[in-house]
Amino acid sequence: MKLKFKSLCGIKKNAFKDHFDEIQLLVARPKFVCGKCARVAGCGKHLCKARKLTA
Ligand SMILES: [Zn+2]
């Protein structure tokens, strides 16, 4: 999957709108949460301070 943004944490509003289809795939089955921004993703590399979800 090719993404134009680095992480979900620093995403701009416009980018979120433009890439909604890709982003919803990244967050549909979250395995990680950002310890700083509280965003979630299936892969830790999309978060600035990824922590594994244990719940
Ligand atoms: Zn973050």
mmCIF file of the protein (N, C-alpha, C, O) and its ligand, coordinates in Angstrom:
data_MODEL
# 
_entry.id   MODEL 
# 
loop_
_entity.id 
_entity.type 
_entity.pdbx_number_of_molecules 
1 polymer     1 
2 non-polymer 1 
# 
_entity_poly.entity_id                      1 
_entity_poly.type                           'polypeptide(L)' 
_entity_poly.nstd_linkage                   no 
_entity_poly.nstd_monomer                   no 
_entity_poly.pdbx_seq_one_letter_code       MKLKFKSLCGIKKNAFKDHFDEIQLLVARPKFVCGKCARVAGCGKHLCKARKLTA 
_entity_poly.pdbx_seq_one_letter_code_can   MKLKFKSLCGIKKNAFKDHFDEIQLLVARPKFVCGKCARVAGCGKHLCKARKLTA 
_entity_poly.pdbx_strand_id                 A 
# 
loop_
_entity_poly_seq.entity_id 
_entity_poly_seq.num 
_entity_poly_seq.mon_id 
_entity_poly_seq.hetero 
1 1  MET n 
1 2  LYS n 
1 3  LEU n 
1 4  LYS n 
1 5  PHE n 
1 6  LYS n 
1 7  SER n 
1 8  LEU n 
1 9  CYS n 
1 10 GLY n 
1 11 ILE n 
1 12 LYS n 
1 13 LYS n 
1 14 ASN n 
1 15 ALA n 
1 16 PHE n 
1 17 LYS n 
1 18 ASP n 
1 19 HIS n 
1 20 PHE n 
1 21 ASP n 
1 22 GLU n 
1 23 ILE n 
1 24 GLN n 
1 25 LEU n 
1 26 LEU n 
1 27 VAL n 
1 28 ALA n 
1 29 ARG n 
1 30 PRO n 
1 31 LYS n 
1 32 PHE n 
1 33 VAL n 
1 34 CYS n 
1 35 GLY n 
1 36 LYS n 
1 37 CYS n 
1 38 ALA n 
1 39 ARG n 
1 40 VAL n 
1 41 ALA n 
1 42 GLY n 
1 43 CYS n 
1 44 GLY n 
1 45 LYS n 
1 46 HIS n 
1 47 LEU n 
1 48 CYS n 
1 49 LYS n 
1 50 ALA n 
1 51 ARG n 
1 52 LYS n 
1 53 LEU n 
1 54 THR n 
1 55 ALA n 
# 
loop_
_struct_asym.id 
_struct_asym.entity_id 
A 1 
B 2 
# 
loop_
_chem_comp.id 
_chem_comp.type 
_chem_comp.mon_nstd_flag 
ALA 'L-peptide linking' y 
ARG 'L-peptide linking' y 
ASN 'L-peptide linking' y 
ASP 'L-peptide linking' y 
CYS 'L-peptide linking' y 
GLN 'L-peptide linking' y 
GLU 'L-peptide linking' y 
GLY 'peptide linking'   y 
HIS 'L-peptide linking' y 
ILE 'L-peptide linking' y 
LEU 'L-peptide linking' y 
LYS 'L-peptide linking' y 
MET 'L-peptide linking' y 
PHE 'L-peptide linking' y 
PRO 'L-peptide linking' y 
SER 'L-peptide linking' y 
THR 'L-peptide linking' y 
VAL 'L-peptide linking' y 
ZN  non-polymer         . 
# 
_pdbx_entity_nonpoly.entity_id   2 
_pdbx_entity_nonpoly.name        ? 
_pdbx_entity_nonpoly.comp_id     ZN 
# 
_pdbx_nonpoly_scheme.asym_id         B 
_pdbx_nonpoly_scheme.entity_id       2 
_pdbx_nonpoly_scheme.mon_id          ZN 
_pdbx_nonpoly_scheme.ndb_seq_num     1 
_pdbx_nonpoly_scheme.pdb_seq_num     101 
_pdbx_nonpoly_scheme.auth_seq_num    101 
_pdbx_nonpoly_scheme.pdb_mon_id      ZN 
_pdbx_nonpoly_scheme.auth_mon_id     ZN 
_pdbx_nonpoly_scheme.pdb_strand_id   A 
_pdbx_nonpoly_scheme.pdb_ins_code    . 
# 
loop_
_atom_site.group_PDB 
_atom_site.id 
_atom_site.type_symbol 
_atom_site.label_atom_id 
_atom_site.label_alt_id 
_atom_site.label_comp_id 
_atom_site.label_asym_id 
_atom_site.label_entity_id 
_atom_site.label_seq_id 
_atom_site.pdbx_PDB_ins_code 
_atom_site.Cartn_x 
_atom_site.Cartn_y 
_atom_site.Cartn_z 
_atom_site.occupancy 
_atom_site.B_iso_or_equiv 
_atom_site.pdbx_formal_charge 
_atom_site.auth_seq_id 
_atom_site.auth_comp_id 
_atom_site.auth_asym_id 
_atom_site.auth_atom_id 
_atom_site.pdbx_PDB_model_num 
ATOM   1   N  N  . MET A 1 1  ? 0.841   -1.197 0.000  1.00 0.00 ? 1   MET A N  1 
ATOM   2   C  CA . MET A 1 1  ? 0.000   0.000  0.000  1.00 0.00 ? 1   MET A CA 1 
ATOM   3   C  C  . MET A 1 1  ? 0.876   1.247  0.000  1.00 0.00 ? 1   MET A C  1 
ATOM   4   O  O  . MET A 1 1  ? 1.779   1.373  0.828  1.00 0.00 ? 1   MET A O  1 
ATOM   5   N  N  . LYS A 1 2  ? 0.621   2.147  -0.903 1.00 0.00 ? 2   LYS A N  1 
ATOM   6   C  CA . LYS A 1 2  ? 1.429   3.354  -0.990 1.00 0.00 ? 2   LYS A CA 1 
ATOM   7   C  C  . LYS A 1 2  ? 0.695   4.518  -0.337 1.00 0.00 ? 2   LYS A C  1 
ATOM   8   O  O  . LYS A 1 2  ? -0.425  4.861  -0.714 1.00 0.00 ? 2   LYS A O  1 
ATOM   9   N  N  . LEU A 1 3  ? 1.347   5.110  0.640  1.00 0.00 ? 3   LEU A N  1 
ATOM   10  C  CA . LEU A 1 3  ? 0.713   6.201  1.354  1.00 0.00 ? 3   LEU A CA 1 
ATOM   11  C  C  . LEU A 1 3  ? 1.510   7.484  1.160  1.00 0.00 ? 3   LEU A C  1 
ATOM   12  O  O  . LEU A 1 3  ? 2.736   7.460  1.046  1.00 0.00 ? 3   LEU A O  1 
ATOM   13  N  N  . LYS A 1 4  ? 0.801   8.595  1.125  1.00 0.00 ? 4   LYS A N  1 
ATOM   14  C  CA . LYS A 1 4  ? 1.466   9.872  0.905  1.00 0.00 ? 4   LYS A CA 1 
ATOM   15  C  C  . LYS A 1 4  ? 1.807   10.558 2.219  1.00 0.00 ? 4   LYS A C  1 
ATOM   16  O  O  . LYS A 1 4  ? 2.419   11.626 2.222  1.00 0.00 ? 4   LYS A O  1 
ATOM   17  N  N  . PHE A 1 5  ? 1.414   9.950  3.338  1.00 0.00 ? 5   PHE A N  1 
ATOM   18  C  CA . PHE A 1 5  ? 1.717   10.547 4.632  1.00 0.00 ? 5   PHE A CA 1 
ATOM   19  C  C  . PHE A 1 5  ? 2.538   9.562  5.445  1.00 0.00 ? 5   PHE A C  1 
ATOM   20  O  O  . PHE A 1 5  ? 2.484   8.354  5.214  1.00 0.00 ? 5   PHE A O  1 
ATOM   21  N  N  . LYS A 1 6  ? 3.293   10.080 6.392  1.00 0.00 ? 6   LYS A N  1 
ATOM   22  C  CA . LYS A 1 6  ? 4.199   9.238  7.179  1.00 0.00 ? 6   LYS A CA 1 
ATOM   23  C  C  . LYS A 1 6  ? 3.462   8.473  8.266  1.00 0.00 ? 6   LYS A C  1 
ATOM   24  O  O  . LYS A 1 6  ? 3.558   7.249  8.353  1.00 0.00 ? 6   LYS A O  1 
ATOM   25  N  N  . SER A 1 7  ? 2.737   9.198  9.084  1.00 0.00 ? 7   SER A N  1 
ATOM   26  C  CA . SER A 1 7  ? 2.052   8.526  10.176 1.00 0.00 ? 7   SER A CA 1 
ATOM   27  C  C  . SER A 1 7  ? 0.650   9.093  10.355 1.00 0.00 ? 7   SER A C  1 
ATOM   28  O  O  . SER A 1 7  ? 0.342   10.200 9.915  1.00 0.00 ? 7   SER A O  1 
ATOM   29  N  N  . LEU A 1 8  ? -0.181  8.309  11.007 1.00 0.00 ? 8   LEU A N  1 
ATOM   30  C  CA . LEU A 1 8  ? -1.534  8.780  11.286 1.00 0.00 ? 8   LEU A CA 1 
ATOM   31  C  C  . LEU A 1 8  ? -1.510  9.939  12.263 1.00 0.00 ? 8   LEU A C  1 
ATOM   32  O  O  . LEU A 1 8  ? -2.417  10.771 12.273 1.00 0.00 ? 8   LEU A O  1 
ATOM   33  N  N  . CYS A 1 9  ? -0.475  9.995  13.081 1.00 0.00 ? 9   CYS A N  1 
ATOM   34  C  CA . CYS A 1 9  ? -0.399  11.023 14.106 1.00 0.00 ? 9   CYS A CA 1 
ATOM   35  C  C  . CYS A 1 9  ? -0.266  12.420 13.509 1.00 0.00 ? 9   CYS A C  1 
ATOM   36  O  O  . CYS A 1 9  ? -0.962  13.348 13.921 1.00 0.00 ? 9   CYS A O  1 
ATOM   37  N  N  . GLY A 1 10 ? 0.614   12.560 12.554 1.00 0.00 ? 10  GLY A N  1 
ATOM   38  C  CA . GLY A 1 10 ? 0.862   13.887 12.021 1.00 0.00 ? 10  GLY A CA 1 
ATOM   39  C  C  . GLY A 1 10 ? 0.019   14.227 10.805 1.00 0.00 ? 10  GLY A C  1 
ATOM   40  O  O  . GLY A 1 10 ? 0.315   15.179 10.083 1.00 0.00 ? 10  GLY A O  1 
ATOM   41  N  N  . ILE A 1 11 ? -1.012  13.462 10.584 1.00 0.00 ? 11  ILE A N  1 
ATOM   42  C  CA . ILE A 1 11 ? -1.768  13.633 9.344  1.00 0.00 ? 11  ILE A CA 1 
ATOM   43  C  C  . ILE A 1 11 ? -2.531  14.961 9.324  1.00 0.00 ? 11  ILE A C  1 
ATOM   44  O  O  . ILE A 1 11 ? -3.079  15.417 10.327 1.00 0.00 ? 11  ILE A O  1 
ATOM   45  N  N  . LYS A 1 12 ? -2.534  15.547 8.138  1.00 0.00 ? 12  LYS A N  1 
ATOM   46  C  CA . LYS A 1 12 ? -3.262  16.800 7.960  1.00 0.00 ? 12  LYS A CA 1 
ATOM   47  C  C  . LYS A 1 12 ? -4.727  16.499 7.653  1.00 0.00 ? 12  LYS A C  1 
ATOM   48  O  O  . LYS A 1 12 ? -5.060  15.424 7.155  1.00 0.00 ? 12  LYS A O  1 
ATOM   49  N  N  . LYS A 1 13 ? -5.571  17.436 7.949  1.00 0.00 ? 13  LYS A N  1 
ATOM   50  C  CA . LYS A 1 13 ? -7.002  17.246 7.703  1.00 0.00 ? 13  LYS A CA 1 
ATOM   51  C  C  . LYS A 1 13 ? -7.276  16.887 6.245  1.00 0.00 ? 13  LYS A C  1 
ATOM   52  O  O  . LYS A 1 13 ? -8.065  15.985 5.963  1.00 0.00 ? 13  LYS A O  1 
ATOM   53  N  N  . ASN A 1 14 ? -6.637  17.578 5.336  1.00 0.00 ? 14  ASN A N  1 
ATOM   54  C  CA . ASN A 1 14 ? -6.861  17.322 3.917  1.00 0.00 ? 14  ASN A CA 1 
ATOM   55  C  C  . ASN A 1 14 ? -6.429  15.922 3.524  1.00 0.00 ? 14  ASN A C  1 
ATOM   56  O  O  . ASN A 1 14 ? -7.112  15.239 2.762  1.00 0.00 ? 14  ASN A O  1 
ATOM   57  N  N  . ALA A 1 15 ? -5.279  15.499 4.056  1.00 0.00 ? 15  ALA A N  1 
ATOM   58  C  CA . ALA A 1 15 ? -4.773  14.175 3.731  1.00 0.00 ? 15  ALA A CA 1 
ATOM   59  C  C  . ALA A 1 15 ? -5.724  13.113 4.257  1.00 0.00 ? 15  ALA A C  1 
ATOM   60  O  O  . ALA A 1 15 ? -5.953  12.093 3.607  1.00 0.00 ? 15  ALA A O  1 
ATOM   61  N  N  . PHE A 1 16 ? -6.262  13.353 5.412  1.00 0.00 ? 16  PHE A N  1 
ATOM   62  C  CA . PHE A 1 16 ? -7.211  12.392 5.974  1.00 0.00 ? 16  PHE A CA 1 
ATOM   63  C  C  . PHE A 1 16 ? -8.413  12.238 5.058  1.00 0.00 ? 16  PHE A C  1 
ATOM   64  O  O  . PHE A 1 16 ? -8.890  11.128 4.826  1.00 0.00 ? 16  PHE A O  1 
ATOM   65  N  N  . LYS A 1 17 ? -8.894  13.346 4.546  1.00 0.00 ? 17  LYS A N  1 
ATOM   66  C  CA . LYS A 1 17 ? -10.052 13.326 3.644  1.00 0.00 ? 17  LYS A CA 1 
ATOM   67  C  C  . LYS A 1 17 ? -9.695  12.609 2.340  1.00 0.00 ? 17  LYS A C  1 
ATOM   68  O  O  . LYS A 1 17 ? -10.456 11.778 1.843  1.00 0.00 ? 17  LYS A O  1 
ATOM   69  N  N  . ASP A 1 18 ? -8.516  12.950 1.797  1.00 0.00 ? 18  ASP A N  1 
ATOM   70  C  CA . ASP A 1 18 ? -8.107  12.398 0.503  1.00 0.00 ? 18  ASP A CA 1 
ATOM   71  C  C  . ASP A 1 18 ? -7.815  10.905 0.569  1.00 0.00 ? 18  ASP A C  1 
ATOM   72  O  O  . ASP A 1 18 ? -8.021  10.189 -0.411 1.00 0.00 ? 18  ASP A O  1 
ATOM   73  N  N  . HIS A 1 19 ? -7.337  10.430 1.717  1.00 0.00 ? 19  HIS A N  1 
ATOM   74  C  CA . HIS A 1 19 ? -6.893  9.036  1.819  1.00 0.00 ? 19  HIS A CA 1 
ATOM   75  C  C  . HIS A 1 19 ? -7.765  8.225  2.765  1.00 0.00 ? 19  HIS A C  1 
ATOM   76  O  O  . HIS A 1 19 ? -7.320  7.241  3.357  1.00 0.00 ? 19  HIS A O  1 
ATOM   77  N  N  . PHE A 1 20 ? -9.000  8.651  2.894  1.00 0.00 ? 20  PHE A N  1 
ATOM   78  C  CA . PHE A 1 20 ? -9.876  7.988  3.865  1.00 0.00 ? 20  PHE A CA 1 
ATOM   79  C  C  . PHE A 1 20 ? -9.962  6.482  3.644  1.00 0.00 ? 20  PHE A C  1 
ATOM   80  O  O  . PHE A 1 20 ? -9.952  5.715  4.607  1.00 0.00 ? 20  PHE A O  1 
ATOM   81  N  N  . ASP A 1 21 ? -10.045 6.053  2.393  1.00 0.00 ? 21  ASP A N  1 
ATOM   82  C  CA . ASP A 1 21 ? -10.179 4.621  2.108  1.00 0.00 ? 21  ASP A CA 1 
ATOM   83  C  C  . ASP A 1 21 ? -8.981  3.829  2.614  1.00 0.00 ? 21  ASP A C  1 
ATOM   84  O  O  . ASP A 1 21 ? -9.137  2.744  3.174  1.00 0.00 ? 21  ASP A O  1 
ATOM   85  N  N  . GLU A 1 22 ? -7.774  4.378  2.413  1.00 0.00 ? 22  GLU A N  1 
ATOM   86  C  CA . GLU A 1 22 ? -6.565  3.700  2.890  1.00 0.00 ? 22  GLU A CA 1 
ATOM   87  C  C  . GLU A 1 22 ? -6.491  3.749  4.409  1.00 0.00 ? 22  GLU A C  1 
ATOM   88  O  O  . GLU A 1 22 ? -6.130  2.770  5.062  1.00 0.00 ? 22  GLU A O  1 
ATOM   89  N  N  . ILE A 1 23 ? -6.839  4.908  4.957  1.00 0.00 ? 23  ILE A N  1 
ATOM   90  C  CA . ILE A 1 23 ? -6.722  5.088  6.400  1.00 0.00 ? 23  ILE A CA 1 
ATOM   91  C  C  . ILE A 1 23 ? -7.682  4.177  7.155  1.00 0.00 ? 23  ILE A C  1 
ATOM   92  O  O  . ILE A 1 23 ? -7.343  3.656  8.217  1.00 0.00 ? 23  ILE A O  1 
ATOM   93  N  N  . GLN A 1 24 ? -8.864  3.988  6.612  1.00 0.00 ? 24  GLN A N  1 
ATOM   94  C  CA . GLN A 1 24 ? -9.797  3.135  7.354  1.00 0.00 ? 24  GLN A CA 1 
ATOM   95  C  C  . GLN A 1 24 ? -9.316  1.688  7.384  1.00 0.00 ? 24  GLN A C  1 
ATOM   96  O  O  . GLN A 1 24 ? -9.646  0.947  8.310  1.00 0.00 ? 24  GLN A O  1 
ATOM   97  N  N  . LEU A 1 25 ? -8.535  1.277  6.373  1.00 0.00 ? 25  LEU A N  1 
ATOM   98  C  CA . LEU A 1 25 ? -7.947  -0.059 6.417  1.00 0.00 ? 25  LEU A CA 1 
ATOM   99  C  C  . LEU A 1 25 ? -6.892  -0.163 7.519  1.00 0.00 ? 25  LEU A C  1 
ATOM   100 O  O  . LEU A 1 25 ? -6.749  -1.206 8.157  1.00 0.00 ? 25  LEU A O  1 
ATOM   101 N  N  . LEU A 1 26 ? -6.158  0.928  7.734  1.00 0.00 ? 26  LEU A N  1 
ATOM   102 C  CA . LEU A 1 26 ? -5.097  0.925  8.748  1.00 0.00 ? 26  LEU A CA 1 
ATOM   103 C  C  . LEU A 1 26 ? -5.654  0.873  10.162 1.00 0.00 ? 26  LEU A C  1 
ATOM   104 O  O  . LEU A 1 26 ? -5.020  0.331  11.067 1.00 0.00 ? 26  LEU A O  1 
ATOM   105 N  N  . VAL A 1 27 ? -6.839  1.436  10.347 1.00 0.00 ? 27  VAL A N  1 
ATOM   106 C  CA . VAL A 1 27 ? -7.369  1.540  11.704 1.00 0.00 ? 27  VAL A CA 1 
ATOM   107 C  C  . VAL A 1 27 ? -8.501  0.549  11.980 1.00 0.00 ? 27  VAL A C  1 
ATOM   108 O  O  . VAL A 1 27 ? -9.039  0.504  13.086 1.00 0.00 ? 27  VAL A O  1 
ATOM   109 N  N  . ALA A 1 28 ? -8.856  -0.242 10.968 1.00 0.00 ? 28  ALA A N  1 
ATOM   110 C  CA . ALA A 1 28 ? -10.019 -1.121 11.118 1.00 0.00 ? 28  ALA A CA 1 
ATOM   111 C  C  . ALA A 1 28 ? -9.787  -2.189 12.186 1.00 0.00 ? 28  ALA A C  1 
ATOM   112 O  O  . ALA A 1 28 ? -10.685 -2.501 12.969 1.00 0.00 ? 28  ALA A O  1 
ATOM   113 N  N  . ARG A 1 29 ? -8.569  -2.749 12.210 1.00 0.00 ? 29  ARG A N  1 
ATOM   114 C  CA . ARG A 1 29 ? -8.259  -3.776 13.217 1.00 0.00 ? 29  ARG A CA 1 
ATOM   115 C  C  . ARG A 1 29 ? -7.026  -3.339 14.002 1.00 0.00 ? 29  ARG A C  1 
ATOM   116 O  O  . ARG A 1 29 ? -5.932  -3.855 13.776 1.00 0.00 ? 29  ARG A O  1 
ATOM   117 N  N  . PRO A 1 30 ? -7.194  -2.413 14.899 1.00 0.00 ? 30  PRO A N  1 
ATOM   118 C  CA . PRO A 1 30 ? -6.038  -1.828 15.584 1.00 0.00 ? 30  PRO A CA 1 
ATOM   119 C  C  . PRO A 1 30 ? -5.322  -2.823 16.487 1.00 0.00 ? 30  PRO A C  1 
ATOM   120 O  O  . PRO A 1 30 ? -5.949  -3.566 17.242 1.00 0.00 ? 30  PRO A O  1 
ATOM   121 N  N  . LYS A 1 31 ? -3.997  -2.819 16.394 1.00 0.00 ? 31  LYS A N  1 
ATOM   122 C  CA . LYS A 1 31 ? -3.158  -3.635 17.281 1.00 0.00 ? 31  LYS A CA 1 
ATOM   123 C  C  . LYS A 1 31 ? -2.251  -2.733 18.112 1.00 0.00 ? 31  LYS A C  1 
ATOM   124 O  O  . LYS A 1 31 ? -1.665  -3.159 19.107 1.00 0.00 ? 31  LYS A O  1 
ATOM   125 N  N  . PHE A 1 32 ? -2.147  -1.469 17.678 1.00 0.00 ? 32  PHE A N  1 
ATOM   126 C  CA . PHE A 1 32 ? -1.271  -0.527 18.369 1.00 0.00 ? 32  PHE A CA 1 
ATOM   127 C  C  . PHE A 1 32 ? -2.024  0.765  18.659 1.00 0.00 ? 32  PHE A C  1 
ATOM   128 O  O  . PHE A 1 32 ? -2.934  1.152  17.926 1.00 0.00 ? 32  PHE A O  1 
ATOM   129 N  N  . VAL A 1 33 ? -1.628  1.414  19.734 1.00 0.00 ? 33  VAL A N  1 
ATOM   130 C  CA . VAL A 1 33 ? -2.171  2.725  20.064 1.00 0.00 ? 33  VAL A CA 1 
ATOM   131 C  C  . VAL A 1 33 ? -0.992  3.671  20.274 1.00 0.00 ? 33  VAL A C  1 
ATOM   132 O  O  . VAL A 1 33 ? 0.051   3.257  20.781 1.00 0.00 ? 33  VAL A O  1 
ATOM   133 N  N  . CYS A 1 34 ? -1.143  4.902  19.899 1.00 0.00 ? 34  CYS A N  1 
ATOM   134 C  CA . CYS A 1 34 ? -0.078  5.873  20.121 1.00 0.00 ? 34  CYS A CA 1 
ATOM   135 C  C  . CYS A 1 34 ? -0.142  6.364  21.567 1.00 0.00 ? 34  CYS A C  1 
ATOM   136 O  O  . CYS A 1 34 ? -1.182  6.828  22.035 1.00 0.00 ? 34  CYS A O  1 
ATOM   137 N  N  . GLY A 1 35 ? 0.983   6.254  22.260 1.00 0.00 ? 35  GLY A N  1 
ATOM   138 C  CA . GLY A 1 35 ? 1.034   6.661  23.655 1.00 0.00 ? 35  GLY A CA 1 
ATOM   139 C  C  . GLY A 1 35 ? 0.976   8.165  23.830 1.00 0.00 ? 35  GLY A C  1 
ATOM   140 O  O  . GLY A 1 35 ? 0.832   8.651  24.952 1.00 0.00 ? 35  GLY A O  1 
ATOM   141 N  N  . LYS A 1 36 ? 1.083   8.900  22.755 1.00 0.00 ? 36  LYS A N  1 
ATOM   142 C  CA . LYS A 1 36 ? 1.104   10.354 22.819 1.00 0.00 ? 36  LYS A CA 1 
ATOM   143 C  C  . LYS A 1 36 ? -0.204  10.952 22.296 1.00 0.00 ? 36  LYS A C  1 
ATOM   144 O  O  . LYS A 1 36 ? -0.753  11.881 22.890 1.00 0.00 ? 36  LYS A O  1 
ATOM   145 N  N  . CYS A 1 37 ? -0.695  10.410 21.180 1.00 0.00 ? 37  CYS A N  1 
ATOM   146 C  CA . CYS A 1 37 ? -1.844  11.010 20.503 1.00 0.00 ? 37  CYS A CA 1 
ATOM   147 C  C  . CYS A 1 37 ? -3.125  10.188 20.652 1.00 0.00 ? 37  CYS A C  1 
ATOM   148 O  O  . CYS A 1 37 ? -4.208  10.658 20.301 1.00 0.00 ? 37  CYS A O  1 
ATOM   149 N  N  . ALA A 1 38 ? -3.005  8.965  21.170 1.00 0.00 ? 38  ALA A N  1 
ATOM   150 C  CA . ALA A 1 38 ? -4.155  8.079  21.352 1.00 0.00 ? 38  ALA A CA 1 
ATOM   151 C  C  . ALA A 1 38 ? -4.778  7.637  20.029 1.00 0.00 ? 38  ALA A C  1 
ATOM   152 O  O  . ALA A 1 38 ? -5.935  7.220  19.994 1.00 0.00 ? 38  ALA A O  1 
ATOM   153 N  N  . ARG A 1 39 ? -4.023  7.727  18.960 1.00 0.00 ? 39  ARG A N  1 
ATOM   154 C  CA . ARG A 1 39 ? -4.519  7.190  17.687 1.00 0.00 ? 39  ARG A CA 1 
ATOM   155 C  C  . ARG A 1 39 ? -4.212  5.696  17.635 1.00 0.00 ? 39  ARG A C  1 
ATOM   156 O  O  . ARG A 1 39 ? -3.302  5.212  18.308 1.00 0.00 ? 39  ARG A O  1 
ATOM   157 N  N  . VAL A 1 40 ? -4.979  4.981  16.833 1.00 0.00 ? 40  VAL A N  1 
ATOM   158 C  CA . VAL A 1 40 ? -4.763  3.542  16.743 1.00 0.00 ? 40  VAL A CA 1 
ATOM   159 C  C  . VAL A 1 40 ? -4.449  3.152  15.305 1.00 0.00 ? 40  VAL A C  1 
ATOM   160 O  O  . VAL A 1 40 ? -4.831  3.842  14.359 1.00 0.00 ? 40  VAL A O  1 
ATOM   161 N  N  . ALA A 1 41 ? -3.739  2.024  15.159 1.00 0.00 ? 41  ALA A N  1 
ATOM   162 C  CA . ALA A 1 41 ? -3.404  1.517  13.839 1.00 0.00 ? 41  ALA A CA 1 
ATOM   163 C  C  . ALA A 1 41 ? -3.108  0.021  13.928 1.00 0.00 ? 41  ALA A C  1 
ATOM   164 O  O  . ALA A 1 41 ? -2.777  -0.497 14.994 1.00 0.00 ? 41  ALA A O  1 
ATOM   165 N  N  . GLY A 1 42 ? -3.232  -0.653 12.804 1.00 0.00 ? 42  GLY A N  1 
ATOM   166 C  CA . GLY A 1 42 ? -2.913  -2.073 12.758 1.00 0.00 ? 42  GLY A CA 1 
ATOM   167 C  C  . GLY A 1 42 ? -1.420  -2.316 12.802 1.00 0.00 ? 42  GLY A C  1 
ATOM   168 O  O  . GLY A 1 42 ? -0.972  -3.413 13.136 1.00 0.00 ? 42  GLY A O  1 
ATOM   169 N  N  . CYS A 1 43 ? -0.640  -1.284 12.462 1.00 0.00 ? 43  CYS A N  1 
ATOM   170 C  CA . CYS A 1 43 ? 0.810   -1.407 12.401 1.00 0.00 ? 43  CYS A CA 1 
ATOM   171 C  C  . CYS A 1 43 ? 1.446   -0.232 13.141 1.00 0.00 ? 43  CYS A C  1 
ATOM   172 O  O  . CYS A 1 43 ? 1.065   0.920  12.935 1.00 0.00 ? 43  CYS A O  1 
ATOM   173 N  N  . GLY A 1 44 ? 2.417   -0.534 14.004 1.00 0.00 ? 44  GLY A N  1 
ATOM   174 C  CA . GLY A 1 44 ? 3.012   0.490  14.843 1.00 0.00 ? 44  GLY A CA 1 
ATOM   175 C  C  . GLY A 1 44 ? 3.759   1.571  14.092 1.00 0.00 ? 44  GLY A C  1 
ATOM   176 O  O  . GLY A 1 44 ? 3.956   2.669  14.614 1.00 0.00 ? 44  GLY A O  1 
ATOM   177 N  N  . LYS A 1 45 ? 4.176   1.273  12.870 1.00 0.00 ? 45  LYS A N  1 
ATOM   178 C  CA . LYS A 1 45 ? 4.978   2.250  12.133 1.00 0.00 ? 45  LYS A CA 1 
ATOM   179 C  C  . LYS A 1 45 ? 4.166   3.473  11.701 1.00 0.00 ? 45  LYS A C  1 
ATOM   180 O  O  . LYS A 1 45 ? 4.729   4.474  11.259 1.00 0.00 ? 45  LYS A O  1 
ATOM   181 N  N  . HIS A 1 46 ? 2.871   3.385  11.829 1.00 0.00 ? 46  HIS A N  1 
ATOM   182 C  CA . HIS A 1 46 ? 2.032   4.518  11.454 1.00 0.00 ? 46  HIS A CA 1 
ATOM   183 C  C  . HIS A 1 46 ? 1.765   5.457  12.623 1.00 0.00 ? 46  HIS A C  1 
ATOM   184 O  O  . HIS A 1 46 ? 1.022   6.429  12.493 1.00 0.00 ? 46  HIS A O  1 
ATOM   185 N  N  . LEU A 1 47 ? 2.385   5.155  13.778 1.00 0.00 ? 47  LEU A N  1 
ATOM   186 C  CA . LEU A 1 47 ? 2.168   5.974  14.971 1.00 0.00 ? 47  LEU A CA 1 
ATOM   187 C  C  . LEU A 1 47 ? 3.507   6.534  15.441 1.00 0.00 ? 47  LEU A C  1 
ATOM   188 O  O  . LEU A 1 47 ? 4.550   5.918  15.223 1.00 0.00 ? 47  LEU A O  1 
ATOM   189 N  N  . CYS A 1 48 ? 3.479   7.718  16.096 1.00 0.00 ? 48  CYS A N  1 
ATOM   190 C  CA . CYS A 1 48 ? 4.740   8.335  16.495 1.00 0.00 ? 48  CYS A CA 1 
ATOM   191 C  C  . CYS A 1 48 ? 5.293   7.696  17.769 1.00 0.00 ? 48  CYS A C  1 
ATOM   192 O  O  . CYS A 1 48 ? 6.507   7.673  17.973 1.00 0.00 ? 48  CYS A O  1 
ATOM   193 N  N  . LYS A 1 49 ? 4.406   7.174  18.632 1.00 0.00 ? 49  LYS A N  1 
ATOM   194 C  CA . LYS A 1 49 ? 4.869   6.539  19.873 1.00 0.00 ? 49  LYS A CA 1 
ATOM   195 C  C  . LYS A 1 49 ? 4.014   5.287  20.093 1.00 0.00 ? 49  LYS A C  1 
ATOM   196 O  O  . LYS A 1 49 ? 3.184   5.227  20.999 1.00 0.00 ? 49  LYS A O  1 
ATOM   197 N  N  . ALA A 1 50 ? 4.244   4.301  19.240 1.00 0.00 ? 50  ALA A N  1 
ATOM   198 C  CA . ALA A 1 50 ? 3.390   3.121  19.231 1.00 0.00 ? 50  ALA A CA 1 
ATOM   199 C  C  . ALA A 1 50 ? 3.523   2.291  20.499 1.00 0.00 ? 50  ALA A C  1 
ATOM   200 O  O  . ALA A 1 50 ? 4.625   2.030  20.981 1.00 0.00 ? 50  ALA A O  1 
ATOM   201 N  N  . ARG A 1 51 ? 2.394   1.892  21.017 1.00 0.00 ? 51  ARG A N  1 
ATOM   202 C  CA . ARG A 1 51 ? 2.358   0.934  22.128 1.00 0.00 ? 51  ARG A CA 1 
ATOM   203 C  C  . ARG A 1 51 ? 1.398   -0.182 21.727 1.00 0.00 ? 51  ARG A C  1 
ATOM   204 O  O  . ARG A 1 51 ? 0.353   0.070  21.128 1.00 0.00 ? 51  ARG A O  1 
ATOM   205 N  N  . LYS A 1 52 ? 1.763   -1.407 22.062 1.00 0.00 ? 52  LYS A N  1 
ATOM   206 C  CA . LYS A 1 52 ? 0.917   -2.528 21.700 1.00 0.00 ? 52  LYS A CA 1 
ATOM   207 C  C  . LYS A 1 52 ? -0.367  -2.501 22.524 1.00 0.00 ? 52  LYS A C  1 
ATOM   208 O  O  . LYS A 1 52 ? -0.345  -2.286 23.736 1.00 0.00 ? 52  LYS A O  1 
ATOM   209 N  N  . LEU A 1 53 ? -1.481  -2.724 21.836 1.00 0.00 ? 53  LEU A N  1 
ATOM   210 C  CA . LEU A 1 53 ? -2.747  -2.842 22.554 1.00 0.00 ? 53  LEU A CA 1 
ATOM   211 C  C  . LEU A 1 53 ? -2.813  -4.213 23.208 1.00 0.00 ? 53  LEU A C  1 
ATOM   212 O  O  . LEU A 1 53 ? -2.596  -5.237 22.559 1.00 0.00 ? 53  LEU A O  1 
ATOM   213 N  N  . THR A 1 54 ? -3.114  -4.218 24.494 1.00 0.00 ? 54  THR A N  1 
ATOM   214 C  CA . THR A 1 54 ? -3.169  -5.498 25.196 1.00 0.00 ? 54  THR A CA 1 
ATOM   215 C  C  . THR A 1 54 ? -4.580  -5.852 25.624 1.00 0.00 ? 54  THR A C  1 
ATOM   216 O  O  . THR A 1 54 ? -4.835  -6.980 26.044 1.00 0.00 ? 54  THR A O  1 
ATOM   217 N  N  . ALA A 1 55 ? -5.481  -4.924 25.526 1.00 0.00 ? 55  ALA A N  1 
ATOM   218 C  CA . ALA A 1 55 ? -6.859  -5.187 25.966 1.00 0.00 ? 55  ALA A CA 1 
ATOM   219 C  C  . ALA A 1 55 ? -7.621  -5.948 24.881 1.00 0.00 ? 55  ALA A C  1 
ATOM   220 O  O  . ALA A 1 55 ? -8.798  -6.264 25.058 1.00 0.00 ? 55  ALA A O  1 
HETATM 221 ZN ZN . ZN  B 2 .  ? 1.265   9.828  17.920 1.00 0.00 2 101 ZN  A ZN 1 
# 
